[in-house]
Amino acid sequence: MAVKITKIGSAALVIMHNPPVNAINKAIRLNLLEAVRELDKDNSVSYVIIAGEGNIFAAGADAREFDLPLAEPHLPDVLFAIENAQKPWVAAINGAALGGGLEIAMACLYRIACPKATLGLPEVTLGLIPGAGGTQRLPRLIGIADAVEMVSTGKPISAEMALKNGLINVVNSDPIAFASKLDIDELLAIDTVSRNENPTSDQAAIEAAKASVAKRARLQLAPPIAISLVEKTSALSFEEGMKEERNAFLKLRESSQAKALRYAFFSERGAKAPKEISKIDPIQVDTAIVVGGGNMGASIAYAMDGIGIETTVIETDQDAAERAKSNLDRLVDGALKRGKIIQEEADAQKKRLSVVVDYSELPKAQLAIEAAFEDIKVKKTIFRALEKALPENAILASNTSYLDLNEIAQSVSNPERVIGLHFFSPAHIMKLLEIVQADATSDLTLSTGYSLAKRLRKIPALSGVCDGFIGNRLLSRYREIADIIMMDGSNPWEVDEAMVNFGYAMGPYEVQDLSGLDIAYANRKRNEATRDPKRRYIPIADRMVNEGRLGRKTNVGWYRYPGGNGKVQDPLVEDLIIEESYFAKVERREFSEQEIQIRLLSAMINEAGAILEEGIAQSASDIDLVLVHGYGFPRWRGGPMFFADEIGLGKILDHIREFEKEDPIIWKPNALLVKLAESGKTFANFGKR
Ligand code: COA
């Protein structure tokens, strides 16, 4: 049974049961409706307590059902029945009450939550709005300002906060026991939330929420709709509001944004070690080394330290060690200042972090992560030094973003213990961890990499060895085509604007200014000797670097940053581009926003096809996770592979074939893409997992 009913004194105890998170599916809805009917008839029951199995109340609607046709009974009808039952219903919130879970609780007359409970309406994070009265009951309970904040951000609040704003009546460590001692007469005197007075309008709060959403959730459909539904509660009757909410919910349920966000939600949770690896016990890491204390190394060390791993940073000399120390202190002090940690934690964190300059001073760590300069010789020297200094079974990881991990692995006598752990900057914040498996990497080493990702609460994506792994390899294609478009008639701001309007927070040129043009330059130089001489090469970025335009760090790159701030289009850059087009005898032409988007996306999708085909990525969803969590691809579009599957691989292939007529080398269609497109299949169908 999805719902179990027992007795506790004169109350009936209704427990929702759908492990692991009691997601509300058809069976729960049906059983709840039956429970209302049965218990109303049962004279031995004076009131009803509802709770969830285990330590969770209910995590909302079962998101897997959103891909199926609607099925009765619908949650709003079930909640109408609960709210209007003859026996009063009480919510004993024994853990997270999210989405439909909180909507059930709000349909009850009384709410008790345990101190650890979280309460929220996270539907917007799935491209939806609450669909069972959430937008209507919440403002009637806690007022417009707090309700609009919760509904438009989707962020849950604590039980303590819920008590303060009136969402719940009591916080108690044993909500069921507390509920079982309630006075029936007092319960009967409580009116339903839907009959509460309309909340007072609060235009300032609504405008603030709209402004925040316009910035934070630009181009997303659900958040503005959620705000408008909350706004209307001050004027519309409950019934009218419910009707509007339902209509909006049903439309959003079918939207491509909701589908993409659902896909992202399940891909993120599905990103785990492959089955055969998860069976192997990882090495327990409690002491680690980070080689290099620059911005990346320091933030990796800080992230490790944050989960209690004693971490030693090794630097080349005393000056560099001082800089590393101040980088680490800055991170800890920043967290203290923002209220993320208290002074004692900051002190303990600083104590766990140390900086040394000599390999002989290193502790016997189980793991070392090298985050030094991107130079293969430097990295090989470091790996040899680590091999000498650390126990022979210590895992040796490189944070390299482009270099050949197989070659690095060969520098030690036991390459099975070498792995790539490619963090993204800043490493303590960015969710993605590309786990790179070299030819010799052992299952134990991989298992330890995955275990570390889990402890760090990162989203792991497995990559094989190739230039740039999954993410940077795709980034190279994206930038290559952007440069070609620029050379053939556009400019950085048009390209950036097109991608921002697609949903990226920043276009490719603004991102380059932020990270520094010298990084990609160094890579191009590294690959110069092996570059296909027949492949079209755009020299504009090289000229920018040669002229000292390195981006924000020099206050001038693709844009100008007068005084280090702002972002101004630079006519000199346009002159430089036009000059290069002239040298290359290019007849410049206009590119529409849509064409820019299609070209950049098609280039990535084509390359992603090759990445899948070569087995560099194990699944399309891993590629999507990398692009969404490491490279700013809009999450509400799912990722490039999901996007391609949604539009249809046939259409993508048609575009690529059209572009191939201009440049058969750069636009050579990938064989896997062709095979899937011609057989009407999708990337999602393909893959080893
Ligand atoms: N529907 C279906 N499955 C769900 C679900 C939902 N609403 N919420 C969670 N799950 C599944 C996850 O996919 C995961 O499945 P898996 O074990 O097969 O990978 C499992 O439940 C555990 O979820 P996870 O997020 O890994 O656990 P957690 O303990 O870190 O977090 C929650 C628990 C409830 C906080 C978190 O799952 C969550 O926020 N869920 C979504 C809530 C939501 O958006 N509800 C509104 C739906 S419209």
Residues whose N, C-alpha, C, O or C-beta is under 5 A from the ligand:
A	BS01	COA	P20 V21 A23 A59 G60 A61 D62 A63 R64 A96 L98 G99 P122 E123 R269
